[in-house]
Amino acid sequence: MLLTLDRDFGRLAAATRSHAGAIVLRPRDANQQMIVEFAIRAIGLAADVDMSNRVAIFEEERVRIRPPLTLVTPKDQA
């Protein structure tokens, strides 16, 4: 898993066929405190979601994950 502020790296990871996952942090203010807060939230996301071959773009108001996650209903798990 890679956390980065580099938007171009997110594009590169999206084009790569197999990787552990990448999270692009896009804080409004790039001060150290905001970056640390974003990183902590992103690590929490990575613990709950299979990020293999996915790129997550982390913004203050939203998180976009590419390719999108699919919902699994309890019926589908049986």
FENGI-V164009 format. One record per backbone hydrogen bond with DSSP energy under -1.0 kcal/mol. CO is the residue of the C=O (numbers start at 1). NH is the residue of the N-H. If there is no record, write none. Layout:
co & nh
CO & NH
CO & NH
This chain:
co & nh
2 & 23
4 & 25
6 & 10
7 & 11
8 & 12
9 & 13
10 & 14
11 & 15
19 & 53
21 & 2
22 & 56
23 & 4
24 & 58
31 & 35
32 & 36
33 & 37
34 & 38
35 & 39
36 & 40
37 & 41
38 & 42
39 & 43
40 & 44
41 & 45
42 & 46
43 & 47
45 & 49
51 & 54
54 & 22
55 & 66
56 & 24
57 & 64
58 & 26
62 & 59
64 & 57
66 & 55
73 & 77
